């Protein structure tokens, strides 16, 4: 007979066995598929994307491939969504299909994108039905997608040919958006494939966000990320018993409110985030006083910033309380 225990106590061992790792948890493949499909439906306008395959580019980036479904069949060209792993899951970077290439604007990380204004110059090459490429400029504030402008480029109908177009667009109300270059079906006008580049609009209201998250008061012992196969997520071990922790955050000028959401971790835990509380604002400084109970806790706390330009989930950290 084998008996597993901690310091001679059996119950704590089996309680520990139920817990998920407090840091570096690998995000489920299913979540990546959901995020990528939502991007194609919400931003690209693809009516019914059919999943093809998933793959990790490296430990940070992943791709999820889809085909448009036409007449009940998913036999068209592949549109591949590039995702980046974050502390809380996956986030779309761009999407591309082999027969629509964008040279201007370039396919780059949002932080490297040059700010654009109307009209937007679009240059690339395409092979599409009658050579027509539908070009849409949309804004995306994290809450909703809104079309700002639309145009067309003419590439090749028999082979890849270059195109150049100017797409005027109306004034955005947030700084982040996308250029969607898509082929529309000659049968029903639906999107059959697309290449999507990120945009940052010049002169638009700043997207809300938390710039810096400071160490809590009092200082808490940190636990550190697992080895290379996991995604780093900062976290703290809370003192035993009940107590108070003051969390201080600095936000961008476009932030009106900062909220903290708590998601329990571990086997059997509900994955649904619950509102922990709303931080008190003083200029760009936000402070939240967390009075925690004397009870076991393993959870992830995510920070959500909102403002006139939209909503941004800006980070996460884990907490562990015995």
N, C-alpha and C positions, 0 to 999 in steps of 0.2 A: 504494500500500500504506500502510495506517495501522497504527502500532504503539503500543499503550497501555502505559505503564509508570509507575512511581514512581521518580524519581531515576535514570532510565535502566535500571531493573530491571523486567523483564516479569512474573516470577513473583509478586512481592508485590502487583501490581495485581490479578491474577486471584484471589489469596487474599482480598484485600479485597472483591472483587466477590461472593464467596460468603457474606459476612457479612450478618446482619440488622442493622438499626439498633440501637445499644446502648441507646437510650432511646426512650420514647414509642411503642412498637409498638402498632398498632391490633389489638385482639383480634378473632379470626376470628368471623364470624357463626355458624359451626357450633358454637362453644363456648357462645355465648349460648343456642342452641337446646337443647343438651345440659343446661345448668344449669337452664333453665326447665322442661324436661320432667321432669327428676329431681325438682324441687320439687313438681310436680303429682302425681307418682307416690308419692314418699316422704312428703310432708307432707299433701297434700290427699287422697290415696287414689284418684286417678283411674286406672283400670286401664290404659287404652291411649289416651293423648292423641295426637291427630292435629294435626300442625303446620299452621297457617293462614298466618301472615305474621309479619314482623319489621320493626321500625322504630326509629330513634333519636328520642327525644324531644328531646335536645340532645346535647352532647358527653360528658355524664356518664351520663344515664339512657337506657334502651332498653326496649321492650316486645316480648314474644313472645306471640302469640296461638295458642291451641289449642282444639280441640273434642273432646269425649269421643266415642269410637267405640262405637256400639251396633249390634249385628247386622251387623258388618262395614262400617258406614257412619258417616261423620263429618258428620252433618247438624245436630247440636244447637247450642245457644247457645255463644258464644265465651267462654272464660275467658282473661283477659289477665294475664300475669305482668310486673310492673315490676321491672327489674334496675338495679343501679348498677354502673358500671365501677370496678374497683379496680386496684391495681398489678399484681395477679396474674390478673385475669379479670373475671368478673361475679358478683354476689351478689344473691339475691332480696330485695326490699323488702316487697312484698305482692302479692296477686293480686285481681282483681275481675271480676265479670260484671255486665251491665247490670241484671239483674232481681233482684239481691240487694244491697241497700245497707246498710252498717253506719254508724250514727251514734255509737254507744258500744259498744266502744271505737273511737276514731277511727283512720282510716288515716293514720299518721304515721311519720316516720323513727324507728328504734328509739331513738336518743339522746334523742328528745323524748317518748317514750311514758311515761305515768304508770304507776308500779308497781301491780300488781293483786294482790288476794288473793281467796280463796274465800269466798262464791260470787261469780262474775263476772256483773255486770249487762250484758246485751246488749240494745241497742235498734237498730231499723232498720226497713226495709220490704222486702217481697219479693213476687214473683210466681213461684209454684212449683206443682208437682203437689200438688193438694189443700191448697195453701197451706203445706205443711210444709217447714221449714228445719232441717236437722240441724246442731247446734252442738257442736263438739268443741274442747276445750282440750288442746293437746299441748305437750310440751316438746321442745326441739331443742338438743342440746349439741354439734352439729357431727359427732358420731359416729353417733347414732341418734335416732329420733323415738319418743316414748312418750306414749300417751294418758293424760291425767290425769283427765278428766271429760267428760261428754256430756249434752246436753239437746236440747230442741226449741223452736222458735218457730213461731207460726202467722201467716203473712201472708195474701196473697190467692191464690186459685186462678183468678180471672178477670181481676184487675188488681193493680197494686202496692198493697199495704195494709201499714200499720205493724204491728210486733210488738215485744213486750218479753218477756225471759226471764231467768231466773237459772240459771247453770250452776255447780254445786258441783264442785270438783276437789281431788284429793289433793295432798299436799305434793310440790312439785317438788324435784329434786336438782340443778337448774341454773337460772340466772336468765333464760334466753331461751326464748321459746315462741311459739305462734301460736293464734289463734282461727280455726277453719275453719267457715264458714257455707256449707253445701252443700245442693243439691237432690239427693235420691236417686231413682233410676229406679224407677217403679212396676213395671217389667218384671223387673228382676234386682237391685235394691237398690244398683247402682253409682252413683258420683258422676257427675252429668251436667254440673254447673256449680258454681262456688264463688267466694266472696269470702273473702279471708284477710287478717287484720290481725295485725301483730306484737304480742307481749306481752312485758313485763318483769315477772317475779314478785318480789313483796316478800318479804324474809326468806330468799331462796334463796341457796345458795352462789354466789359470784361466778364468772362465766365466766372461764376463764384467758385471759390476753392480755398482750402486751408494750406497756407504756405509752409508753416513750421509747426510741428507738434512737440511740445516741450516735455521733458521728464516730469512725471507727477510729483506732487508734494504731499507727503514726504517721499524721498527717494525710495524706490523699490528695487529688489534684486531682479536682474534681467535673466530670462532664459533665452538661449541662442538657437539659431537655425540648425536643422539637421544637416547631414552631408549633402553632396552635390546634387542628388536626385530630387531634392525638395526645394520649395520656393521660400526664401527668407521672409519671415513674419516676426516683427518685434513683439515682445511681450514682457509681462511682469508677474512675479509671484507676490501675492498680497499677504500681509501679516495675518496670523490666525486671529480668530475672534471677530467681533464687529469693529468697524472703524470708519474713517473718513479719508478720502483721497481727493485732492484738488487738481483738476486737469486744466492746463492753460494752452490755448491755441491762438495762432495769429492767422488772419484770413486776408484774402485779396480784397481790393476796394469794392468789388462787385458782390460782396457777401452780406446779406442781411441777417441770416440765421444759421446757426450751427447746431445740429442735433447729433446725438450719439445713440446708436442702436446696438442691442445686445443679442447675439445669436448663440445659444447653448451648443456645445460640442460634445461628442461622445455617442456611443451606441444608444439608440433609443431616444436621443434628444431631438426636439423639434427644430428643423432647420430654418424656421421662420423668424426673421429678426423682430425684436420687440423694442419699442422706444424706451431707452434708458432715461433720457432727459434732454432738455434744451439748455444750451449754454447761455450765460448772461453776457451781454455785449457791452463793451466800452470802446468805441471807435472800431479799430480793426482787431482788437483783442477780445477773445471769448473765453469765459471761465465757467467750468462746471464742477460743482461740489458733489461728489458721489458718496453717499452714506450707505455702505454695504452691510449686509446682515451677517450674523455668525452662522454660516451654512456653507457646505461644499459648493464650489463653482468652478467650472471649466468652460470658458466662453470666449467668443471673439467680439470685440467692440469695433464697429465701423463708424466713421465720421462722415456726415453728409452736410454739405454746404448748399444753401439756396439763396437766390437773389433775383432781381428783375431779369437777368439774362439766363436763368435756368437753375438746374440742379446738378451737383457733382458729388459723387462719392469719392472722397479724397484720401482714404487710407484706412488701415485697420491695425489693431494690435490684439494680442491674446492676454487673458488674465486667468490666473489659477489661484484658487483659494481652498485651503484644506478644510 
